[in-house]
Amino acid sequence: MQEEIRTLLAGAFSDADVDLTLDGNRALIEIVSSHFDDMSRVQRQQAVYAVIADYIADGRLHAVTIKATSPKA
């Protein structure tokens, strides 16, 4: 599942540097992408959640921590 999620995120944010740690159904996602340049912190998290929504909806992921930043930051 870890590689599936990493692939989804890399596909959604083409220039992304993705670091993903899974512990059971808990995920820590650290992602840096220029896609986030003009987004607020909440908008960045919403963009990442949209990509992994199916994993959350069906319970494969339960607790998700997201650190989404821009290379400009």
C-alpha positions in Angstrom: 0.0 0.0 0.0 2.9 2.4 0.7 4.1 2.3 -2.9 0.5 2.7 -4.2 0.0 5.8 -2.2 3.4 7.2 -3.1 2.7 6.6 -6.8 -0.7 8.3 -6.5 0.8 11.4 -4.8 3.7 11.6 -7.3 1.2 11.3 -10.2 -1.0 14.0 -8.7 1.8 16.4 -8.0 4.3 15.8 -10.8 7.4 17.5 -9.3 6.7 16.2 -5.8 9.3 15.0 -3.4 7.2 12.5 -1.3 8.2 10.9 2.0 5.6 8.5 3.3 5.7 6.5 6.5 3.0 4.0 7.2 2.4 2.4 10.6 -0.6 0.1 10.3 -3.5 2.3 9.2 -1.7 5.5 10.2 0.2 7.6 7.7 2.7 10.5 7.9 2.9 12.2 4.5 5.6 14.8 3.9 5.4 16.3 0.4 7.1 19.2 -1.3 5.8 20.4 -4.6 5.6 23.7 -6.6 1.9 22.8 -7.0 1.5 24.2 -3.5 3.2 27.6 -4.2 0.1 29.8 -3.9 -2.0 27.7 -1.5 -2.7 28.1 2.1 -1.8 25.3 4.5 -5.4 24.1 4.6 -5.6 24.1 0.8 -2.4 22.1 0.6 -3.8 19.5 3.0 -7.1 19.4 1.1 -5.3 18.7 -2.1 -3.4 15.8 -0.6 -6.5 14.4 1.1 -8.3 14.5 -2.3 -5.7 12.1 -3.7 -6.0 9.6 -0.8 -9.7 10.0 -0.1 -10.5 6.4 -1.2 -8.0 5.0 1.3 -9.6 7.0 4.1 -13.1 6.2 3.1 -12.6 2.4 3.1 -10.6 2.4 6.3 -7.2 1.4 4.9 -6.0 4.7 6.3 -7.4 6.0 9.6 -5.0 8.7 11.0 -3.2 10.9 8.5 -0.7 13.6 9.2 0.2 15.8 6.3 3.1 18.2 6.0 2.7 19.7 2.5 5.1 22.5 1.5 6.3 24.5 -1.4 9.9 24.6 -2.4 9.6 28.3 -2.1 9.0 28.0 1.7 
